[in-house]
Amino acid sequence: MFRGLDLTDEQKAQIKQIRETSKEIIKPIREQMKVNRQKLAELTAGGNFDQAQIQAIAQQQGSLSAQMIVERERVKAQIFQILTPEQKVKAAELKAQRQQKMQERRQNRNE
């Protein structure tokens, strides 16, 4: 995500610290999501279906997913705060290039 921005060693260290902190926040969320997936598999094993229990787990998964999204966006915001104005411009350019390439790939698949 930040390749090509010519980050300083200090910026790299700050980004590493931000990511390490985020890993600790995300770890229990990921673990709970895994537990929920296992519960869902158990609940539907052998053709069983308990809508109330599945609904409850699905709602919890939705909440956990929202927490993951919030954390990822928080990390991005923290990282962008340490970039110079020039690096922010370059990051925007690189993002636009990645999006263009993705769009081209989608078009090629559809043809």
N, C-alpha and C positions, 0 to 999 in steps of 0.2 A: 504494500500500500504506500510505503514511503520511499521506495527505491527511486533513484534519480533526483532526489531532493537535496543531495549533498549535505546531509545532516552532520552537525558537529559531534564530536565525541560526547560532549555534555548533553546534547539533545538525545543521542542514542541511549545514554545512561538513564535519562529522565523517562524516555519511552519504555525502556525495559522495566523500570520501577512501576510505572503506571500499569503495564501489562501484568506484572507479577501480583500487584495488589488486586487487580481485576480477577485473576485466576482464583484467588482465595475467596472472592465474593461469589464467583460463578460455580465453584466446585460443589457446594451443597445443593445448588439449584439443579445442576446436571444429575447429581446422584438421585435426587427426588424424582426427576423426570424419568430416569431409568427404572426406579422402583415402580412408578406408575405404569410404565409400559409393561413391566412384568405382571403387575396386577391385572391389567387389561387382558394379557395373554391367558392368564389363569381363569379369568371370569368368562372368557369365550371358548375355553377348551372344551372339546367334545360337543360343540354346538349350543352350549349354554348361553343365555342372554338375560342379564338382569339390568334393565334399562336404568333404574335408579342409581345403582352402583356405578355403572359405566358413565352416566351423566355426571356424577359427582367427580369421578376421576378426570373426565374430559374438562370440566370446569377448572379443576386444580391445574391440569396441564396448561390450559389457556393462561392462567395467572402466572405460572412459572415461565411460560414463553414470553409473556409481557415483561417480566423481570429481567429476562435475558436480553431482550431488545433494549430496555432502558439502560442496562449496564454497558452494552456495546456502544450505544450512542454517547454515554457519559465518557467512556474511554476515548472515543473519537474526538469529542469536544476538548478533553484535557490535552490530548496530543496536539490538536490544532492550535491550542493556546501557546504552545512552546515554539511553534514555527515562526520564522520571520515573515514579513509581508511578501517577500519574493518567493519564499517557499510555499506560501499559501496559494499564490497565483499559479505556480508550477504544479502544485497538487491538483488544483482545479483543472488545469490543462490535461494532466495525465488521466484524471477521472473521466473527462470528456472523451479522450481517446479510447479508453477501455470500454466505455458505453457504446461508442461507435462500432468498435470491433465486435462487441456482443450482438449488436443490432444486425450487422452484416452476417454473422454466423447464423442467426435466427432466420434471416431471409434466405440464406443458402440452403438451410435445412428444409424450408418450406417449398423450395423450388424443385 
